[in-house]
Amino acid sequence: MTTKIKRLAVRGQRTRNRLARLIARVGFGDEYFLILVSIFIGGMTGVFAHLFFNLIESAHVFAYGHGDSTGLYHGRVWMLILIPAVGGLAVGIITSAFAKEAKGHGVPEVMDAMTRKSGIIRGRVAAAKAVASALTIGSGGSAGTEGPIVQIGAALGSRTGQFLQIHPRQMGIVVACGVSAGIAAIFNAPIAGVMFALEIFLRDFSFKTFSPIVFSSVISCSVMHALRLDDTAIFEVSALRDAGYLFSGYELPFFLILGLLAAIAAVLFIRALYLTEDFSDWLRIPEFMKPAIGAALLGTSGAIFVTMSQDASVPAFFGNGYPAINFLLSQDVLTSSVGWLLLLFGLKTLATCFTLGSGGSGGVFARSLLLGATLGAAFGMALAGIGWIDPSHVSAYALVGMAALIAGTTHAPLTAIVMLYEITREPKVILPVMFAAIIATAGAQTMLRDSIYTLKLRRRGVRVGSITDLTILRRITVSDVRRMDTAFVHPADPLQQLLDLAAKTEATDFVVVDDQDALLGIVTGRDVRTALLQPEAVSLLIVQELMRSGISPVTPNETLDVVLDKFARSDVESLPVVEDL
């Protein structure tokens, strides 16, 4: 360990101790330490989300213009190929040279880091992902912002946790705080941010986990509001309100079919995306060139589309697709045909596979939103065409399709339901949204057990647990589990005695007892290693100065789910086993 790393570790430990003392001084317990950390992560992620948003807008305006401004495109069809290709080449160079984790949609990389690396994410990932994704989306790549902001927030949370030397068992919560904060800020959806972090990443809805994630989400969203001076929903649905739509029970069969269609579409897209990734991995060309080739194919499809349609506007399947979604949610959608909507669905799927399958950087939420809106609108148009629904209600089916496709691809129906409400602020469709989201999730899980996120992990040999795993822990008691070697010490023993015991035994943590062998606390191996960073203090320290008191012991008859909860409330790697209390 270099001197610089040692100093950073000592500084982080001192900062952590100061914060812990501050919390204790105002009368709160150790569990509130994570809440204080989550507030910092939320604020920092909110600032980064604002910068990331501006970076995307600047790249898009430079490439394609906005309003009265004229970008590089300026109606020249050949630029639809050149701009994405150059953007893809820049992305390939950035991801290859600085952070390979920044390519693709990002969420599986964060899940992998939480599962196999104790939440450790390199700090450079945040910067590389922000720039690479802004270039991908701004140059026309078919990708969204959720994957990048999840990886950016997770990297910020991870670096904060590493600096403060957060226990590995709590690093997952700290990283999830960054995830929640990122989703909340970029979509103006604080509740959906919390649900996304809990349902997809932690799969733990306990109060101890829930609280810091909520704080992080709220602070991040508040910072974004203050910086952008805007608190409106992302998508405008006033046309649906003006149409006076009210859900009726006779529509349930329609939404059942729409949910099943969304499940099929979700599975087909997941298969297509991973097939494209496999083909890209098979190609024997330099890695940095692959995103450029995918972007060039995207641009070629866009150039063909513009030439055939004789419309010089930027193709609707370029970028994040938000303008197209607003179109599908308005009454203007009635000027389209079912055939045109299905063509847009196919082109958007193809464009996303070209962009992300080749190594471009971006998320899949925006793609799911547009594909879901397109599928729902096409289905609604078909129903209106045969007179089964009012044509003015087509946009309601587009809304339901958005939630259903998100649920089908992510296998996270709660997140999809809450997300749809927060990005539209439309409560009238909440019942069909709930119904179709569950149908889509169930249908997609029947056809493909993995979501678009977990499939990549399973292909790497990583299994992501679920909430149902707790049922197994409830059947096993402490007495059924092999215990670690134990070393007993007393408060007045010198630190050198701990070092001697560690050399003679396999013990890593030390149980502190009094003269009657009553439990007083423990000294963790991590605290001993921290003390060793200052060798001159070794001869002066005693056990009492390193001891952690207030540790909850476990008993032989307690089940492992109870033990797991005690570990979650304690910043330690082992707990002492005592006779029944």
Secondary structure, 3 states (H helix, E strand, C coil): CCHHHHHHHHHHHHHHHHHHHHHHHCCCCHHHHHHHHHHHHHHHHHHHHHHHHHHHHHHHHHHHCCCCCCCCCCCCCCHHHHHHHHHHHHHHHHHHHCCHHHCECCHHHHHHHHHHCCCCCCCHHHHHHHHHHHHHHHCCCCCECHHHHHHHHHHHHHHHHHHCCCCHHHHHHHHHHHHHHHHHHHHCCHHHHHHHHHHHHHCCCCHHHHHHHHHHHHHHHHHHHHHHCCCCCCCCCHHHHHCCCCCCHHHHHHHHHHHHHHHHHHHHHHHHHHHHHHHHHHCCCCHHHHHHHHHHHHHHHHHHHHHHHCCCCCCCCCCCCHHHHHHHCCHHHHHCCHHHHHHHHHHHHHHHHHHHHCCCECECHHHHHHHHHHHHHHHHHHHHHCCCCCHHHHHHHHHHHHHHHHHHHHCCHHHHHHHHHHHHCCCCCHHHHHHHHHHHHHHHHHHCCCCCCHHHHHHCCCCCCCHHHHHHHCCCEHHHCCCCCCCEECCCCEHHHHHHHHHHCCCCCEEEECCCCCEEEEECHHHHHHHHCCHHHHHHCEHHHHCECCCCCECCCCEHHHHHHHHHCCCCCCCCECCCC
